[in-house]
């Protein structure tokens, strides 16, 4: 079990630190934008329903489950569940991607979400409509392979738990 966990967590590091920094910049920016602009917009905010803070932010905004239901198939049967999964993989997965924590796992979920977005939501919008989802897909693919590099929590975890002292 420890070997499997090591393979999932351990990032690929380059010989020079500045190459890892160059790989980290798109990961950090992509994770930030995915969490804040794309994933975060699919949830409400605490003050959206009245002036007093409440738990409205725990509800997925109304348009997104309806959009997911229009995909058809299993998405039409459980639209709220898939809306939650998609919004959580973008918001939480984006945060994990930005800080380099469980980078490969987050990248896998982001990759699945972006494939659904490209083929079921944005396909009829043409290439320009698909471009943001394709960009997130490409970055999630290379982070699925490389991990976080030196500039992420996965590297610190690997150094602490898996490297000989």
TAJOHU-V723086 format. One record per residue. N is the residue number from 1. RES is the residue in three letters. OMEGA is omega in whole degrees, 0 to 359 (999 if undefined). NEAR is the number of other ideal C-beta (glycine too) atoms within 8 Angstrom. D_FIRST is the distance of its C-alpha to the first C-alpha in Angstrom with 2 decimals. Layout:
# TAJOHU-V723086
n	res	omega	near	d_first
N	RES	OMEGA	NEAR	D_FIRST
N	RES	OMEGA	NEAR	D_FIRST
This chain:
# TAJOHU-V723086
n	res	omega	near	d_first
1	UNK	180	4	0.00
2	UNK	179	6	3.80
3	UNK	178	6	5.39
4	UNK	179	7	5.20
5	UNK	178	8	6.25
6	UNK	180	11	8.56
7	UNK	180	7	10.00
8	UNK	186	9	10.81
9	UNK	188	13	12.28
10	UNK	179	10	13.95
11	UNK	172	15	17.46
12	UNK	177	8	19.87
13	UNK	179	7	22.66
14	UNK	182	10	26.16
15	UNK	180	3	28.36
16	UNK	183	6	30.74
17	UNK	183	7	29.90
18	UNK	175	6	32.56
19	UNK	174	9	30.88
20	UNK	178	13	27.78
21	UNK	178	10	30.35
22	UNK	176	7	31.97
23	UNK	182	12	28.72
24	UNK	184	14	28.02
25	UNK	178	8	31.45
26	UNK	179	8	31.07
27	UNK	182	17	27.58
28	UNK	180	10	29.04
29	UNK	179	8	32.25
30	UNK	179	15	30.70
31	UNK	179	16	28.29
32	UNK	182	10	31.24
33	UNK	179	10	33.62
34	UNK	181	16	31.21
35	UNK	187	17	30.44
36	UNK	188	9	34.04
37	UNK	187	8	36.30
38	UNK	181	13	34.57
39	UNK	181	17	31.96
40	UNK	181	9	33.99
41	UNK	180	7	37.13
42	UNK	175	13	35.71
43	UNK	174	13	35.61
44	UNK	176	11	38.77
45	UNK	186	7	39.63
46	UNK	183	9	40.50
47	UNK	187	9	44.20
48	UNK	185	7	44.66
49	UNK	176	6	46.42
50	UNK	184	5	48.71
51	UNK	180	3	49.48
52	UNK	177	5	47.37
53	UNK	177	4	43.59
54	UNK	183	7	41.84
55	UNK	180	6	38.65
56	UNK	181	11	39.79
57	UNK	179	9	37.01
58	UNK	180	6	34.55
59	UNK	174	8	36.28
60	UNK	182	11	35.74
61	UNK	189	9	39.12
62	UNK	187	5	41.35
63	UNK	188	6	41.58
64	UNK	176	12	37.92
65	UNK	177	11	37.26
66	UNK	177	9	40.58
67	UNK	180	10	39.58
68	UNK	179	12	36.30
69	UNK	179	9	38.32
70	UNK	177	7	40.55
71	UNK	180	11	37.75
72	UNK	178	5	38.35
73	UNK	182	6	36.19
74	UNK	178	6	33.22
75	UNK	178	12	33.82
76	UNK	180	9	37.22
77	UNK	182	6	35.86
78	UNK	186	7	33.41
79	UNK	181	12	34.78
80	UNK	178	8	33.95
81	UNK	181	7	30.27
82	UNK	174	11	29.97
83	UNK	177	14	32.10
84	UNK	181	9	29.75
85	UNK	180	9	26.68
86	UNK	180	14	28.58
87	UNK	180	13	30.02
88	UNK	180	10	26.78
89	UNK	177	14	24.93
90	UNK	184	15	27.90
91	UNK	182	14	28.46
92	UNK	178	11	25.04
93	UNK	177	18	23.39
94	UNK	177	19	26.39
95	UNK	179	10	25.98
96	UNK	179	14	22.31
97	UNK	182	18	23.47
98	UNK	182	12	26.37
99	UNK	177	9	24.49
100	UNK	179	17	21.58
101	UNK	184	10	18.87
102	UNK	188	9	16.03
103	UNK	182	16	18.47
104	UNK	179	11	16.81
105	UNK	178	9	16.10
106	UNK	180	17	19.64
107	UNK	178	14	21.08
108	UNK	180	10	19.86
109	UNK	177	10	21.55
110	UNK	178	17	24.56
111	UNK	179	12	24.86
112	UNK	180	9	24.99
113	UNK	181	13	27.50
114	UNK	175	13	29.63
115	UNK	177	9	29.80
116	UNK	181	11	31.09
117	UNK	182	11	33.47
118	UNK	188	13	34.82
119	UNK	184	7	35.41
120	UNK	182	8	36.36
121	UNK	189	10	37.92
122	UNK	186	9	39.27
123	UNK	183	8	40.14
124	UNK	180	5	43.80
125	UNK	181	7	44.19
126	UNK	184	6	44.21
127	UNK	181	5	42.45
128	UNK	177	6	43.43
129	UNK	181	8	42.01
130	UNK	190	12	38.67
131	UNK	178	8	38.42
132	UNK	180	7	36.53
133	UNK	178	12	33.83
134	UNK	177	10	33.72
135	UNK	177	9	33.38
136	UNK	178	13	30.41
137	UNK	182	13	28.91
138	UNK	180	8	29.45
139	UNK	179	11	27.97
140	UNK	178	15	24.86
141	UNK	182	10	24.46
142	UNK	174	9	24.71
143	UNK	174	15	22.36
144	UNK	180	10	19.80
145	UNK	188	7	20.12
146	UNK	187	10	20.75
147	UNK	186	14	18.96
148	UNK	187	16	21.01
149	UNK	182	16	22.32
150	UNK	188	12	23.60
151	UNK	178	10	25.18
152	UNK	180	16	22.47
153	UNK	178	9	20.19
154	UNK	179	15	17.11
155	UNK	179	14	18.77
156	UNK	178	8	19.42
157	UNK	179	10	15.88
158	UNK	179	13	14.78
159	UNK	184	8	17.71
160	UNK	191	7	17.08
161	UNK	191	7	13.42
162	UNK	180	10	12.52
163	UNK	178	7	15.98
164	UNK	184	2	17.74
165	UNK	999	2	20.49
